[in-house]
């Protein structure tokens, strides 16, 4: 029995919409054709819109005239009717009576939460209780509470679960652990918050709504904050899609939702479902167009509208977006929420089981799952999120950013990090307050690449399914995990790590031990402007920053962002050349009619100098006048400025035992290069890579193999001769009469996947995907080596030092 047959044998009654007009395969082939080469697994972040849904929306908007609803014209009346119907659909979706609840449209779930926070009557008698699993947008309500003297505290909710995965509804099965109380000024209308955890996918039983409102004192076990009148807010931004709360059974006071998480479109639209009694408590200060019945400009008089929606929807609502949501509800009504719930549940259960079953050759588990993991099929557990981290055979962690970057090369889109959920992140990863603060002091912030600090992960990998997800999506992801994280380390990785741990980096007297050369310098390339094209020469002078003028200039946006090819591929087409005799930098672009010439001893500098920081290094730069900046703005298609490095203050340092490892430039000056003064590439290593690309292409029968030129890697120095990857083992080398030390391998990124074809910049997943299969070490994909002048031989370097094509290369691999 193959994998899919086994899957369908267990989940066939739940997977793929067996009772709907279309099967899941038909839905994917007709409504999501754009996913042909993509595995999309971030539906908790943003689900995808159906192509038929968008066609219906486009037809609607191009055949109907919708006017501003704040008018009495026919087109305005038509809009008001559509808005009224949209409110009804939202309330019906969670079985909320229009008599008891109102639907207020907002710009998103976060805006709905902010509306509550700003207008709730917080006081020193109020208490804000929230779960550790709440999103940052909910935690932000704490600021309103604390600023008004209210108390606030987090709770862990532990619910007993039956064997079939169902949460028991009795009071005794629910345990609430209260965290320390926070009071900013002094310390009841009370507010509690319930949710589905967007980190782990854990869902709280909606019985908690009634238990908190009716039996808070028993649940909180005598806490002084248990008494009073509790109001309940449900953050349904994520869970609303497959399991909307039934407000006829669980009468929460507030429910916030986000429509792009339901239908994929429209973005920038959410809603607050509010109970009429709760709406009366909100005290709104600001008024605007649409919220007043009358106002007088020159005296203190305003009469507000009486309708709840009218009071809180400031200005003109996003009526075209609101008109679009009925097409999303049409899909949901056709498939039904229960069928979507079962469908995503089956994929979630399948993926969890497969991940938990993965083992390394030594028998150690590969995957650690977060949250409750009942693996039996249960109608009570319809979560669509799988959150986890991966371990190496020795028990150390793979970084979540490593997983995300590699997944992208395989066409798999997922999300990593803490997902704006700091409480759940700390809870499941076992991060203490001191861990979190020390991570922050170490430079870790949201969305950065610091994925493992002091041996602990700082975030997780999250896979989330949508109603259009398929078995094939889950299967491709499992295959990716197996091929990328379970295979034994390559021989290259073993050798590299062994050398980095055991062999010191000599700094004196190594020139006497250099063997005879089998290599020579094949080419020299200088890149004057960071991320723009370089030029090759037969010989070039050296300076104390590397090749003279190399990466001495860069382009900045008007907001201060450094422009690179990753974000501005057009920079690849900007050609540069420096004439040493004339002391002129020449620049060309297909988007500019004339060639730009800049004198190296330029009189076109603006007066004074500026400072900025890049990669923890302070730079003092010279700026240029508007004419030069306008030329570059035309070349890259956005306003920018050119700056030149005058001075930099920061030195990288070797690790404590001065081993080579994968350290970066040390005790030497660099201009705007990312890591080191020089990057060296071997022709033989590139040839081996091309052979692997050819074999891979033939194996997959996918057309002509790509042929990668050494210049794809933007090297300064290309050598020829010797064995492929011999440079990996070099500690020191001499090129001509100049001595260098190796700083280890160069960590490659997506930039090497850009290439030029017929005057256009294109991108593929190669060669990075192939390099990742055999050149990966501790999360880094290494190709080429980084060099610096050896500190022990600086006296040999003077202003007359040159490198020449043809120079012999002597290496020392001790």
N, C-alpha and C positions, 0 to 999 in steps of 0.2 A: 504494500500500500504506500503510495507516494505521499509527500507532505500535504498537498492540497486535499487529497481524498481523506486523509486522517483528520484534517481540520474540519472538512464538511461533515464527516461522520458525527462529530461532536457538536458542531455549531451550525449545521445546515438549516435547522429550524429557526435560527435567529439571524443568520448572516444573509445579506444581499437582498432584502425586501421581497421575500417569496410571494407575498400577497399584493404587491404594488403593481401598477401598470408597467413599470420598467424594472428589470433586474439591475443589480449594481454594475454589471458589465455593460449593459446598455446605457446606463446613466453616464458612466465614464467615457464611453466611445462617442456619445452624442452631445454631452453637455460640458465635458472637461477635456476637450481635445488637446489643450495646451499642456496637459500633464503627461504627454506621451513619453518624454525623456526625463521627467522629474518625479521624485518621490517626495511629496510634501507632507511633513509630519509636525506642523506647528499650528494646528487648528485652535489650540488654547490661546495662542497669540493673536491670530487672525485667521478665520476660516475663509474658504474660497467661494466666490460667487459662481453661479452656473452661467454658462454662455447663453442658454435659452432664457434665463432670468434677465440677463442684460439686454437681450434682443427685445424682450417684452417691455422693459423699461424704456428703451430707446424708442420703440414704436409708440408707447404711451406719450412720451414727452414731445415727440415730433408730430403727433396728430391731435393733441389736446392743448388748448390755451389755458394755462394756470396763471391767475393774477394774484397780487398781494391780498391775503385774506383780510387785511384791515381796510376793507372797502365794501361797497354794495353792488359793484358791477357783476355782470353775469360770470365773467371769468373768475372773479374773486369769490363769488358764491360757490362756483364749482370747486375751487380750492378748499373752501371751508367744509364742504361736504366730504371731500376726500380726507381731510384732517380728522373730521369727526368719525369717519369710518375707521381710520387708522387707530384712533384711541380705543374704539370698541374691540378691534382685533387684538390689540395688546392686552386689554383686560380679559378678553375671552380666553386668551392663550394660557393665562394662569387662573382661570375660573374665578375671576374677581367680579363681583356684582357691581354694575355701574351705579347702583344706589349707594354702595358703601365705599367705593374707591374711585379715584380719579387718576388719569394718566397725564403727567406733565412732560412734554418733550424738552430735552436738554441737548447739549452738544456732545454728550457721552455719559458713560456711567460715572466717571470721575466728576464731571460737572454736576451730576445729580447728587453725589455725596457732598460736594462743596455747598450746594444749595441748602442741604439739611444742616450742615455745620454752621453756616453763616446765619441761619434764621431760627435755629433751635434755641429755646429760652434757657441756656446754661446758667447755672448759679452755683453758689457754694453749697447748695443742698442737692446738686446733681451728681450723678455718677455715670461714667462711661466705661462699660465693660466690653471687651473685644477678645477674640480668640487669638492665640499665638499664630494661627494660620492665616490671619487677615493680610490683605494686600496693602501696600504703602498708601494707596488712595484712601483706605479706611483708617489707617493709623493717623493720617493727617487730620482727622476729626478730633483727635486728642488735643491738638493745639487750641482749637476753639474751646474745648472743655476746660483745659488747665488754665487758660488765660482768664477765664471767668470764675476761677476759684473752685471748679468742680474737681472731684477725685476721678482717677482713671486707673484701671488695672487690666492686665491680660489674664486669660484663663486657658488652661489645657482642658479639653473635654474628652473624656474617655468613656466610650459607650460599649457595653457588653454586646457581643455579636453572637447570634445563633450559629449552628453548624452550617446552615445554608447561606450565611453571610448577611442575614437580616439583622438590623439593629433592634434590640428590644426596646419597647416603648415605655416600660414602667420606670418610675422615678428611681427605684433602687438600682437600675442598670446603668444609670448615668452618673459619672463621677466628675466633679469639676475641681481642678486644682488652681487655686488663685495665686497669681504672682504678686510681688510687692506693689502696694498702692502708691500711685504718684499724685502728689498734690503740689501745685506750683505756688499758690498764694495761701489760701486757708481752706481748709476743709473743716419729698424727693420725687422729682421726676427723674427716672433713671432710663438709660438707654443701653440695650444689649445688641450685639452684632453677630449674625450667623452667616455662614458662607460655605462654598465648596473651595477646598484648598487648591490654588492654581500651581502649587509646588508639587504636592504629592498626589493630587486627585482625590484625596479623602473627602467624603461628603458627610456632613452632620445630618442626623435624622431631623426631619421637620417637626417631630414631636417636641423638640426643644423649644419651638415657638410657644406652644401652649404651656410647657413646663416652666419656662422662664417667666411668662406673664402671670401664671397662676400659683406656682410653687417655688418661687425663687429662693425663699428662706430655707427650704429643705435642700434644694440643689446646692446652695452655697454653704450649707452646713453651719449655720449660726454666724456667718460673717456679718459685721455691723453694716455692711452695704447691701444686705439682702432684702431689707424691708423697703416699702414704698411701691410706687406704681411703675412697673417696667414697661418700656416700649421696645419693640424689636425691629431691627433693620436687617434685611437679607441682601447681601451682595450677590446678585445672580448674574453678574456680567458674563461668567463662563458657563455656569450650570444651566442657565435658562434655555439653552439650545435643545438639550435632550431630556431634561427633567425639570420643567418649570414648576414652581411651587403652586400648590392648589390652595389659594387663599380662602376658599370656602371652608376648608378643614383646618388650615393653619393661618389664622388672621394676623399676619405680620402688619406692622404699622407702615413700614417703608420697604420697597423693593427697587433696587436700581439695576438697569439692564443696558446693554450695549448692542446695537443692531449689527455692526460688522462682525461681531463674534457669533451672531446667529446665521446671517446670510452672506457674509463677505462684503456686501454692499447694501446701503451706503455707509461710508465712514463718516465720522464727525456727527453722529446722531445717536442719542440714547434716550432713556426715559426714566422718570421717577414715578412709580406706582405708589400712591399715598392714600392711606385710610382717611376718610373725611374728618374723623375726630383728631387725628394727628395733624392734619392740615391747619386746623384752627389754632393749634399751639404755636405754629411757626410765626415769627414776628419779622416781617420784611420792612426794611427801611427804604431802600431805593425804589423808585418807580421810573417807568420809561414808557415809550410809545407802545400802545397795546395793553398796558396794565392799568390805565386810568380811565374812569368814566368822564372826568372833567378836572381841569387844573387852571389856575389863574397865575399868570406870569409875574405880576408885580406885587402880589400879596401872598402870605403863607396859607395857601388853600389848595388842597387836592382831595378828590374823592376817587377811591380806587374801585376797580371792578370787583364784583362779588364772586364771580366764578373762580374756583381754585386754579384751574389752568391759566386763566387770564391774569391772575395775580402774580404768577411766578414765571411766565414765559416772557422775558424781557425782549422788546423789539420784535422784528418780524421773524417768525420761526422759519426753520429750513424746510419750506413747504414742498419743494421739489424732491428733497430726500425723503420726506414723510410720504409723499405720493408713491415712492418707489418700494416701500416696505411691504405693500400688499402683494407684490410679485414674489417676495421671499416667503411670506406666509402661505401663498398658494402652493409652493413646493412642499412646505412642512405639512400642510393639510393633506396633500396627496400621499406623502410617504407615511405620515403620522409620527408623532413624537415617540410613541412606545416602540415602533419599529426602528427608528433611528437610534434609540437607546440600546435596544438589543443588538443592533448591528455594530455599534462602536464598542459595546461591552465585549462582544465575541472577539474582536481584534485585540482589545486590551488584555483580556485573559490569556489569549494565545501568546502574545508577545511576552507577558510576564513569565509564563511557564518556560518559554524557550530561553529567556535570559537567565532565569534561575538554574536551568539545567546545564548551562555552559561551564566547562571545566578546562583548566590548563592541563598540560601533560603530567604535571606533578600532582594532579587531583585537586588543586586549589580552585575555589570558586572564582569566576570571572566578574560576576555582577553583584552589586549590592543595591537592592530595591528600597525605596523610601515610601512610607505610608503603609496603611493596612493592605495586605496582599491576599485576600481570600481568592483562591483559585477555582472554586466551584462556580458553575453557572448559577447566577442568582438574579432575580428581577429587582432585588433590593440594592444591587451594586452596579450602577450604570455609568460609572466614571469612565472617562476616555483618556486619562493621563497616565503615563508610565514615566516615573522619575527615578534616576539611578546614577551610579558611578561605576567605573570599571577598574579592576585591579590587575596588576602584573603578577606573574607567578610567585615573586618574592613578597607579595603583599603590599607593595607600594602602589600608589594611585596613578592611573593615567589621568592627565589633566582634561577637564571637560572641554576646554578650548581646542585641545588636540583632536578630540572626537569630532567637534563641530567643523573644524577646518578640513579634516579628512573626509567627512561625510559630504561636504560641499563638492569635493573632487569627484565623488561618485554620484552626483546629482541628487543628493539627499538633503532636504532642507529641514532643519530642526532648530531647537533653541537650547541654549545653555546659560548657566549663571544661577542667580537666585530668583529671577522672574519677578522682581519688585516685591518679594515676600520675605523680608528679613527674619521674621519670627520663625516661620516654618524652616527656612534655610538653616538657621542656627540650631533649631530643635533637632532636625533630622541628621545634620552633619556633626552634631556634638560640639558646636563652637560656643565657648564660654564668652562672657562679656570681655574678659581680658584678651581672648583670641581675636575677637572682632576689632577691638581697639588697636592691638598690635598689628593686625593686618592693615588697618587704615594707616598707621604710622609707617608701615613698610611700603606705602604707596598704592595699596590696593583700593580701587574704587569700582563701582558698578561698570560692567561692560569692558573691563580691561582684560589683559592676557595673563594676569596673575592667578592661575587656576589651582595651584597647590602651594601652600606656604607652611613652612615648618612641618611638612609631612602630612598636612590635612588639606582636603579639598575645600575651596572657597565657594563652590557652587556645584551644580549637578547638570546632568544631561536630561532633557525632557522631550519625550515623544508624545504627541497628542493626536488623536484621530478625529475625523469629521464624518459627516453622513456619507460623503463620497469616497472615503478611504476604502482600500481593497486589501484582500489577502496578499496580493502581489506586493503591495507597499510594505506590509509587515515582513514578508519573506525576504525582500531585497534588503531590508534593514538588518535582519538577522544575519544574512549572508555577509553583509558588510562588516558587522561586528566580528564574525568568525574569521574572515580573511585578514582583517586589519589588527585585531587585538588578541587573538588566541595563537596565531602562528608563533613558532619558536623564534628567538632573536636570530637575525641574519649573522653570518660570519663577520660581515663588516661591523655590525653593532658590537659583537663580542670583542673583536680586536680593538675597536675604538675606545670602548669603556675601559678595557684592561690597560691600554696605554695611558689614558687620561688619569687613572688612579695611581699608577705605579712609576711613571717615568718623569723625573723633574725636567724643567725647561732650562738647559744650560745657557749661560749668558756671557761666559768668558772663555777665550781660547779655542772655541769650536772650529775656527777657520783652519787650524792645523789638522783637523780630523776629517775634513770634507773629502769624500772619495772622488775619483775621476768622474767626468760627466757623461751621461747618456742622453742628456736633454739640452735643448737650446731655446732661447727666447724667440718665439715665432711672430708675435705682434705686440704692440704697445698702443693703448687707447686711452685718451683723455676725455673726460666728461666735464667741461667747464661749468655747465648749468645743471644742477641736480635734476635728475629724471628726464632730461632732454637727451637727444642723440649725441654721441661722441664722435671723435675723429681719430684715425689711426696714423701713426708716424713711424719712421724708421729709427729715430732717436729722439730723446727728450730729456730735458734737465730735471733734476730732483730738487726738492725744497724740504724744509723741516715739517711739512704737512703731507708729503707724498710726492706724486708727480706734480710738477709746478702747474698751478692754476686748476688742478683737478677739483671739481665740485666746490669751486670758490664762490659761485653765484647760486641763488635760488629764487623761485617765484613765490610770492605770498598773495593770498586773496586780501581784499580790503578789510576783512574781519580778522586777519592775522593768521589764517590757516595756511600751512605749507602745502603747496600744490605738488602732487606726484602723479605718475602715470596711472596708479591704481584708481585715482578719482578723475583724472583728466587725461585720458588716453591720447589726446591730440598732442601732448608734449613729446610723444614718440616721434612726431613728424618734424619737430624743430631741429634743424641741423646746425652744428656749430663748427667753428674752426678758428684757431689762433695762429696768427703770423707773428713769430717771435721777432723777426727783423723789424717789421713795421709797428710791433706792439699794438696789434688790433685784434679784437674779438669780433668775428663775423658770424651773423646769425641769419638763417633763412627759414621760411615757412611757406607751405602751399597756400596758406590763408592770407598771406601778406604779399603785396605787389612788389615791394622793394626789399633788397637785402639791408639788414641793419648792421652798422659797423660801430663798435664801441672801443674807444681808446682805453688801453689798460691803465695809463696814467691819466684817467679821464678828468676833463674839466666840466663834465656834465653831472657831477655829483650835486646833490642838494647840500646846502650848508649844514654842518653838524652831523652827529652820528646817532644811531639808535641802538637799543638793546632789545634782545628777546631771547627766550629760552626754548631749546629744542633738545629733547631726550636728556633732560637734566644737565644740559650744558648751556652756559651763558655765552651769547655771541654779541660782539660789537660789530655793527654792520654799517655800510655806507649805502645810502639810497640814491636813486636816480631821478632825473627830471621827468616831467609828464610825457614828453615826446617818446622817450624810450619805453615807458610804462604802457603807453597807448599801443605801441607796436606789439608788445607781448600780449596785451589784452585781446587784440584782434587775432593773434596766433592761437590762443587757447579758448577763445570764445567766451571769456568772462573777465571782468575787471581784475587786474592784478598789478603788483609792483615787483620790480627787480631789485634785489639787494646783493651786496658783495661782502663777504666775510673779511673783517679787518683783524679781529682778534677773538680767540675763544678761551674760556677758562673752565676746564674740567678735564680730569685725567681718569681713564678707566684703570682698574688695577687687577692684578692676578689674584686668583683665589689664595687662601691662606698658605697652602703648602707649595705654592708657586708651580703647581702642575699645570699642564697645558689645558686639559679638559676642553670645555667649549667656552673659554673666556673670550673677551673682546679686547679691543686695542688698549694698550697699557702705557702709561707714562710717556705718551707721545701726542703731538698735536694733530688734530684732524680738522678739516674744514666742515663741509656739510655732508660728508659720507656717513652712512648709517652706523657702521661698525668699526671700520679700520681704514688705514691709509691705502692699502692695496688689496685687490682681489685677484687671485691667480686661478686660472683654469687650464686643465690639461687637454690637448687634442685627443689623446688616447682615451681619456675618460669620457669625453663627448662621443667618440666613436663607439664605445661600449654601450652607452646610453642609446644611441641610434639603433644599434643591433637589437637591443631589448624592445625598443619601440616597434621595430620591424616584425619581430617575432610575435609581439602582442597583437599587432594589426592582422597578421596572417591567421593567428589563432582565432580571432574574433570575426574574421572575414569582413572587415569593415573598410575596404578601399585601400588607397595608397597610404603607406606609412608616412608619418611626418618626419621630416629630416631637420634636426635641430642644429643650427649653426652655433659655434662657441659664443658668438656675440649676443645670442639670446640671453646670456647670463650677465651681460654688462661687465665683463672683466676689464681690469687695467692691463693685465699681463696674461698672454696665452703662450704656453710652452708646448714643445713637440718632442717626442722621444720618450722611451721608458715604457713602463707597464701602466695599464689603466689604474687609476686611484693610488698610484705610488705616493702621490703628494699627501695622502691622508697621514702617512707615517712620518713626514718630515718635521723635524724640530727646528732646524736652522738651514739656511741655504745662502749661497752666494750667486748672484747674477752679475757676470762681468767682474767688476771689482767692488761691488756693493753688497753688504751683508744684511740679511733679514732674519727675523724669527717668525715662526708660524704661530698664529693664535688659535689654530684649530679650524674646523669646518665652518663654511658659511651657511647659515640657516636660510633656506629658500622659501619664497612666498609666491602668491599668485602672479606676481609681476612677470615671472618667466614664462607665463602662459600667453602673454600678449605677443603678437607678431604683426608685421606689416605685409599687406597683400594689395597690389594694384592701388597704392596710395592711400589705403585705409587701414586703420588699426583694428585687428580682430583678436578674439580670445577663444581659447579652447581649454580643456582640462589637462593637456599635456604640455610639457613633459613632467609636470609636478606629480601627477597621479602615478606615473611609472616610477619616478624617483622615490615616492613614498613607499613603494612596495619593497624596496631593498636598501634605501639610504636613510632610514628613520632611526634616530637615537634619542630616547627620552623626550619624545614629542617634537623633535626638530628634524627637518629633512635637509640633510647636508650635501652640498655639492660645491667643489672648489674650496680653496683655503684662503684665509685672511692673513695678511702679512704686515709687519711693521719693521722699521729699522731696529737692529739689535741695539739695546742700550749700551752694551759694552763696547760698541764700535762706533759711537757717535762721532768720535774724533776723526774717523775716516771720512765722514760725510762733510763736504764743503759745497760751496756754491758752484763749483765746477764739476760736480758729480752728474754723470749722464747714464741712462740706460740705452742700449742699442739693440735692435733686432739682430739676431745671430749670436748674441752673447751666450756663452756656455752657462749652464745652470748646474751648480754643484750642491748636493744636499747631504744632510746629516740626519739619520733616523734613529740615533741612539736614544 
